[in-house]
Amino acid sequence: MVNDRGDTDARATGGVGYALLVAAAPGGRQRLMDAAGALHQLAAVPPAALLGTAGGASVVQLVDPADPQTVLTHLRTAAAHEGPVLIYLAGQLTFDAKQRLPHFALARTTPRTARYTALPWHWLAAELARRPAGSSTVLVDLVADETAWPRLSSDPVLAGRLLTAGLTLYGSLAPAPPKRLTAAPLYSRAFAAALRGAAEDASFALLHERAVAEAGLGGGQELLFDGSAVHAHAPAAPPVGLPDQPRAAGVNGIVTRVAGGLTQAAAEAEGDAPAPRPQDRLPDGLVPEPFAALPPPPPLAEWEQTPPPVPDPHAAIFEAAHAGRHSEAASMAAAWEQEALRAAGPHSGEAIHWLEVRADLARLADDPARACELWMSVADARLGNGQAADDPDVEGAVDRAHHQWQYVQDPARAGSLAPFLISLRGRVPGRRPGALEAVRRRAEFLQETSQTG
């Protein structure tokens, strides 16, 4: 859903902003948070106030998206925006079982399929890395499931490296609630309230501090992100011989960013004008605590440097398809196709193979038109790579396209596919005599039917 607002204020500065608000969580027992409820809190804030942009803002909302490619498309649209950008994510954080990397869970994510049905966190960082420094902010209200929380909570340095690298990140990451309970979006509610009561040029740092205080966060186990580094409650003392870092008071004991001995909130209260949101930057003298007192993060562990071999995904994909979870299977196959496109290019054997998998999945989903279309793409790609017309792989692709086309019941759809199929049959007649003429006869019949009907 898109909500555009073009209100402007001559007293304010800044261009037109863009906000992408995503709330997603798996269904059933896997759902740990009322993500949609979190989204409603921020969606009720006027767009210009959401980003602090005098030129207005465009706000796009995604509720329970199921396909990571869909979310990636919206991320790329946001990343291409010339003005300030806010990305808001509410829901669940999970780790995939193979590479043990963080993913943002989507509507059809399960522990077994996270790698294919959830949004890899590094996709978010990669898309925003292309933008000018300081022009993007990520706001999160997340619950970590049992695959993610033990690892992140026990090692805040690792959490910072995995989640905050390359991002200006604000928000909260909490452990999962007890079984059969759903976490409430406390941080989102408090942040929305802070937005409604704040000046238009209030920084995200100030809003974050107010939201943390209002929501009563910091007294528990949650990890908080303040735009610079991840902070856990009750951080470790600095090493012996190093001076204590100044601590901010009044935010439930949470260590926040400190500038010149004042908290960000106190500095703004004394009249120091912050940079407009979302161009928050670290002012001179600002020390991210407690990381300033620690040595650089250790080198990547061996499992991060050399991921383990990826098992064959076909079994999981076709298991989902045969169980009737056709959207899940198609999403997994599309994700693998995208990986092949990025790694080897559109003309590679790997990319063509995943086109074939998608075509067979369309057949299993009883979508002959889509299956025909994909098999024609396979044949066209193989011919474009120089394979001969009598190559068994080429002939097989055209034969399958022809077979599926015969089952397309919608005359308009079948008619739209006919010209390309006739062209392919002209180049690849196949082993069965009369195949080209059979296509032409049905195409003529479809055309006559459309004219008389």
N, C-alpha and C positions, 0 to 999 in steps of 0.2 A: 504494500500500500504506500502511495506517495502522497506526501502532504507538503505542498509548496506554499511559501509565504514570502511575499515581496516587500514587507514593511521595511521602511528605512527611517533612520533617525539622524538628522544633520549633526547632532552633537556627538554621535558615536563614530568610531573609526572601524575600519575593517571591511572586507569584501563580503561576497555571498558565500555562506558556508554550506557544508554537505555533511549530513549525519546518516550513518547506516546503523540501525538498531536491530539486533538479532536476538531473538529469544527462542531457545530450542532445548528440548530434553526428550529422552526416549520415553516411550509409552509404557504403561503397565507398571510392574514392580520395579522396573529399572529407573523410573522417574524419581529423582531425589530433590527436586526444587520446583516451585511454582514459577517457572521462567516467564510464562505469559503474563502473570501478575506483576512481575518485575518490569516488563516492557510497558505496561499500561501506566506505570508511575511516570516514566520519562516521556512517553508519548503525549501526556497531557500538558507538558510544558510547551509554551509557544516556541516555534522553531528558532527564531532569532535569539531568544533567551537561552536556548539549549546550547548554542555555540558562542553566544556573546558577540554576534556579528551584526553590525548596523545595517548591512545590505540585505538582511534576510537570510533564509536558509532553505534548503531542500532536505526533507527527512524521508528516508525509505525504511519501512518496517518489514521484517521477515519473521513470521511466527511459525515455529516448528517446521523449518525446511528439512527435507529428507535427503537431498542430493548435495554432496560437497561441491560439485561442479557449479551448482546454482549459486551457492554462497560465494564461491571464488569469482564468478562473473560479477556479482555485485561488489565484491571487494575491489576488483579491477576498475569498475566504474568509479568507485569512490576515490581510488588512488589516482585516477586520471583527472580529478577535479582540481582546478587551479587555486581555489581558495582554501580556507581552513577546513579540516576534515576531522570528524569524530566517529570512531567505531565503538559501538557499545555491544557487549556480549553478556548475556545472562543465561545461565544454565549449568552444565556439568563439564568438568574436566576429567578426561580419562587417558590412560596410556594404552597404546597398542601392545599386543602380547609378543610381537616379534622383535621390533627395534626398540621398544620401551621408550617411545617418544610421546609428548603430550598432544592430545587431540581434543577439539571442542565437539562434544557429542551432539548428534542431530537426532531427528525424530525416529529413525530406524536403526540407530546404533545399538549394538549389543557387545558384550565383552569379546566375543569371538570375531566380530566383523568390524571392530573400531577402525582398523587400518583402511578399510574400503568405504565405510559409511559415515565416518566422522571427518571433521575438517582438521587437517594437520596444522598444528600451531605455527610451524615454520612457514606455512603458506601466507599467513597473516603478516609475519615479519618481512617476508620476501617482497610482498606487494607494496607495503608502506616504505620499504627501504629505498624505493625509487623516487620518493617525494623529497622536497626540500626539507632540510633539518628544521625542526620546530613547528612544522605545519600540520602535524597529525597527532592526535591523542587517542589512546585506547582506554576505555572505561569498562571494567568488568565487575560482575557480581556472580561469583562462581562457587559451586560445591564440588569438591574433589571426591571421586569414588574410591573404592578400596584398592584399585590399581595405581592410583596417583597419590593419594594423601600420605601414606607411610613414607614414601620416598621423598616427597617435597617437604613435608613438615620436619623430617629428621635432618635435612641438609638445606638450610636457607640459601647457602651460596649456590648450590646446584639449582635450586628453584629460581634464583635470580638469573642464572646463566641460561636456563631453558626458556623462561617465560618473558623476561624483560629485555633480553638482548635486542638492540635495534629499535625498541619501542619506548615511547613515553606512556607509561602504564600507570593507571590509577585504579583502585578498587580493592576488593576483598576476595580471598579464597578461603573457604571454610571446609571443615571435614563433613562427611555425610551425616545426616541426622540418624537417629535410631531407626531400626527397621519399622516399616509400615507408616513412617512419618515423612512429611515433605517439608523441606526447609522453606522458610518465608524469606522474601527478598528484602531483608532489613536495610542493607546498604543502599539499594536502589531507591527505596522509599525515602530514606534520609537525604540522599543526594538530590532527589527531585524537590524535596521541601527546601533544601538549601538553595537550589536554583531559583525557586519562586520567590525567595526572600532576599536574594542577593542583588547587588548592583550589576548592571549589564557587563561591566568590564572586570568583574571578579575573576580571579585566576582559578584554574582547576585545583591548584595546590590548596588554596583557601577553602574551596568547596569540599574538597576531600576531607580536610581536617574537621570541618563542621559536620559532614556526614558521619564520620567515624564517631565523633562525640555524641551526636544525636541518636545514632543507632546503638550506642553502648558497646561498640566493638573494642577489642583490645584486651579485655579481661579474660578472654578465652584462648583457644588454640589457633584462631584464624591467622593467616598471613595477610599483611596489608601492603599495598603497592602505592607509593607516594610520588611517582613520576621519576624516581631516580634508581631505587633499588628495592628489593623485597625486605620487609622487616617483620620479624616474628616477635610475639610478645616476650618480654623479659629477655632481651638479647644478652649474649655473653659479654663479660667484662673485657676491656682492652688488654692486650698483653702487658706484662710487667715492663716498666720502663717507659711506657708511652703515656702521655697525659690523657686524662679522661676527656671524652668528647662532651660538649654541652648537651644537655637533654631538654627537650621541650616539655613544658608542664601543661596540665589541664586537659590532656587527651587520653585519659584512662591509662596512663603509664606507657603509652606507645611512644617509641622514639620516632620523632619526625624530623624533617629537614630544618636546619638551623642556620640563620644568617646573622652574623654580627651579634650573637648572643640572644637574638629574638627569634621566636617561632615565626613561621610565615604569616600566621594569622595576626600575631602582635605587630609585625613589621607593617602589614597593610593597615592595621588600625591606627598606626602612628602617621600614616599619610604617605608612605612610600608606594608609589604607583606601580603595580605589577604589570608585566607584559600582558597584552590581551590574550584571552583564550582563543585557540588552543596553542598559541606560540609560547607556551611556558618553557623557560630555559633555566639552567642553574645559574643564579647570580654569583658574582665574585664572592669568594669566601664561603660559599655554600658547601657543606660537607655531608655527603651521604653516609649516615650512621647505621650500622657499625662497620661498614665495609672500608671506610677510610683508615681504620686502625688495623686492618687485616692485610696480609700479603696478597699478591695477585692470586686469582683462582688457580687451582692446580690444573695441570694439563688434562685434556680430555681422557677419560678412561678408555681402556682398550675397546670396550663394546661400543663406545661412541665413535671411535676412529674407524673401526672396521665392523660395520653391521653384519650380523650373521646372515648366512645365505637365506634368501627368501624362498619359502616352500611353494610348491605348485598351488596356485589359487583356484584352479579350475574346479576342484572337488567342492569347495565351499560355494562357488558361484552356481554350479548346476544343482547342488543340493538345495539351495534357496529356490531356484527356478522350479524344480520338481515338487517342492513343498508349496508352491503357489505364491511365493514371495518374489514376484516378478520385478517389481520396482527395485527391491534390494539387490537382486542379481544384476539387473541392468546397471545400477549405480556402481557396483563393484567392477563390472567389466569396463564401464566408461572410465573409471579411475585408472585402471591398468592401461587402457588405451592412451590416456593422457600421459602417463609415465613413459610409454613407448614413444609417443610423439616427441616428448621433450628429450629423451635420451638418444633416440636413433633417427628421428625425422619421419615425415608423413609417408615417404615411399619405402620405408624399411619393412622387412619381413615381419618384424614384431608388431608394427602398427597394423599391417594388413591382417595379421592373424587375429588381433582383437576386434577388427571389423567383422571377421567371420564368426567370432564368438558372439558378438552382439546380434548378428543376423540370426544365428541359431536360437538365441534367447528370445528374439521377437517371434520366431516360429512357435516356441514353447508357450509363449504368452498369447497365442492365437491372434497375432497381428500380422497377417500375411502381406499387407501393403508395406509395412515397415521392413519386414524380412526381405521382400522383393527389392526394395530400394537399397538396402544394405548389401545384398548379394550383387546387385549391379555395380555398386561402388567398389566392391572387391574385384570384380572382373575388370572394370575400367582401370583400377590401380595396377593390376597385374599386367594388363596390356601396355599401360604407360611405362612400366618398368622394362618392357622389351620381351616379355614372355610371348611365346608363339600362340596363335589362335587354337592350335590343336594340343596345347599343353593340358594335361589332365586337370590341373588346378584351375585354369581359365575356363575350360569346358564345364567343369563341375559347378563353378560359380554362376555361369550363365544358365545352366540347366536348373539349378536351384531357384534362381530368380524367376525363370519361366514357370516353374512348378508353383511357386507361391503366388505369382500373379494370377494364375487360374482360379485361385480361391478368394480373390478380392471381390467382394460382393457389391461395393459401392461403385456404380458406373462412372461417376466423375473421377474418383480416385484411380480406378483401373485405367480410365482413359488418359489421365495425366502421366501415368507410368509407361504407357504403351510406346511413345516415340523413342525413348531411350532404349527400351527393350528391343524394339525393331532394329535400332542401330546396332546394338550388340549382337543380335542374332544374324545380322548381315555380315558381321566380322567373324562371328564364332557360330557357324551353323550347327555344330555338334554332330553326334553320331547317329541321331534319329532323323531320317529323311522327313522333310515337310514341316520342320519346326518353325522356320521363318514364316511360311505361308499360314500356319495355324495362328501365329501371333497377329499377322496382318488381318486375317478374317475376323478375329474377335475384336480387333481395334476398329475395323470398319463397322461391325455390328454395334459397338458401343457408341460410335459417332452417330450412326443413324438413329439409335434409340434416343440419344440426347436431343437430336434435332426434332424428332416427332413427338417426344414427351414434353 
